[in-house]
Amino acid sequence: MAQRDFEDLAADFEFLDNWEDRYRYIIELGRELEPFPEEARTEANKVNGCVSQVWLYPQARKSETGETVLDLKGDSDAMIVRGLVAILLALVSGRPVDEIINMDIRGELERLGLQEHLTPQRANGLAAMMERVKAEARKAKG
């Protein structure tokens, strides 16, 4: 399935009344992630700082305008974390690296109200994923 637009996803979150429904939605988003390439399930693509196993696979490319864009695939062995990966990818994947570097990822994700409803381990894992995305964008910029 094609990656969801973050703004659509944020609107869906607002529509859902309670956190039980939102957790179900997060799990559904994880199920919709594109299949993760087996060859990318490497130690180098593993995100440190996550209790669950999480992989982010970055691919930099040049856009039609000549900007470097970062495409990301991701996966996790935990259902809710896999959904968090899907949310993060909806926000950042396919954007120019300069935009990702300058983006307030945490601030954007706070619009969903995730922080208050995640366990400390999941919140730390999400923070590690955000840091990894920024690092990959800086590396792709060169």
N, C-alpha and C positions, 0 to 999 in steps of 0.2 A: 504494500500500500504506500502511496505517496506520503511524504512527510506533511504533517499538519502545520498550518500557519499559527504562529504564537498568539496573534490577536484573536483568532477564532477560538483557540484553546482557552484564553483568558475569559472570553465571553461565555464559553461553556461552563467554566468554573463559577462565574457569577450566577449563572442560572441554577446551579445545583444548590439546594438549600442546606444540606447537612454534610458533615465530613465523612459519614459512612458512604454516601453516594459519591463524594469526591474521591475517596480511596478506590472505590470500584472503577471510577473513570480513569484514575491513574493507572490501575492494573490493565484496563482496556487499552490505554495508550501504549503501554509496554508490549502488549500482544500484537499491536499493529506495526511495531518497528520492522524495518526492512531486515531480512535475514543477514546475520553478521557473518562475514567471510571466515571460514575456519582457519585459513592461513594467517589471519590477522589476530587470532587468539594467542598472542605472544606476550612474553614478560614485558617487552618494550611498550606495548599498547595497554598494559594493565595500569589502572589508576591506583596509586598508593594512597593510603588513608581511608580506604573504604573497608568496612567489615565484610560486606559481600564482595564477590568478585565482580569487577567492573572493567570493561575494556572500551577505549575510545580509539578509533582508527581514523586519523586525519589524512586528507588528501588535498594538497594545494593545487590550484589550477589558475590559469589566467582567464579573466572574463573578456568579453568582446571589447570592453573599454580599456583593457590592458591591466586592470587591477588584479592583485592576487586575492583569490577567493579561497576560503577554507570550507571544504565539504567534510562532514564527519559522519561516521557510522558508530553506533555504540551498542553495547549489550551488557547484561548482568545476569547472574544466576538467581537473583531474588526478584520476585514479581513486582513489588512496589518500587524497588530501586530501578528496575528496568523501565517502569513508567516515568520515574524521575529523569532517567537518561533521555527518554522520548521528549519530555518537556524541555530539557536543556537543548537538545538538538533542534527542536522547533524554533527556539529562540536564536541560536547562533549559526547553525549549519547553512552553508551557501552564501554567507555574508562576506564582504571584503575584510581582510585581516585587520586593516586599520580601524574599521568599525568595531570589530570584536575587541581589539586591544583597548579602545576608548569606551566601550560599553559598560554600564553599571549593571552587570549580570545579576548580582544579588538584588539590586533595587527592582529590576524587571520581574524577577521571580517572586519578590515580596508582594507584588500585586495579586498573586494567587493565594496568599496567606498560608503558604506551606510551612514556614518556619515554626509557627505555634503548634503545628499538628504532626511534626516529625519527631521521632525519637532522637535523642542526642547523637546516637551513632549514625542515623540516616542523615541528619543535618550536617554532621562532620563529613560524611561521604559526599554529600552534595557540594559542600564547600571545596573538597578536594577535586571534584569534577570541574568546578568553575575555574579553579586555579590551573588545572591541566589544560583546559580550553584556551585560557589566556596564554599559557606557555607555548602551546602549539601554534597559536596565531603569531606570537613574537618570532618563533623559529621559522615559520613560513615567510615572514616578512624579510628575514635575513639580516 
